[in-house]
Amino acid sequence: MVDFNADIVSFISLGNVHLGESIDLYLDDIFNNYTVEIKEYSLPAPLNETRYVYSVQNGTLIIATTTDDIIVSVGCNQKYAGKYKGKLYAGITMEELSQCSKDLRILNGALIVDQDYGLSFTLPPPYDEIADSLEQIPHDLSLNEIYVCDHSGWVTK
């Protein structure tokens, strides 16, 4: 059952929605209890894959699936009440995030915290396009979206 207060667990779950499971396990719950908007989008080359995004309760929970209904990422906005490791949450400021972490890096328009590639904060526009270093991001900027996914392919060797 979806829970907007559940802990955020890197590589595993957000809102009690688990990566790698079928969206079918959650459809009755989300359609019976929340407003849901579904969108289709295409990933750019070289992937050229289609994804479906289920925006639950105006983006409080955001579930992305493959065409065969497998959940590949789960995100949330600042209306979500759960936290990651009891301290990081959607809506945290850049300054607070910097104080709570040992290592922050910008990759593909997202912030990776303490080399945990199973969770990312999305940088809002225009910082997702222009920020190449942390110094370019204002300290008072709110980071309103967190995603649980598998970005282990982004690890630099």
Salt bridges, closest charged atoms under 4 A:
GLU37 OE2 - LYS39 NZ 3.60
GLU49 OE1 - ARG51 NH1 2.85
ASP103 OD2 - ARG105 NH2 3.29
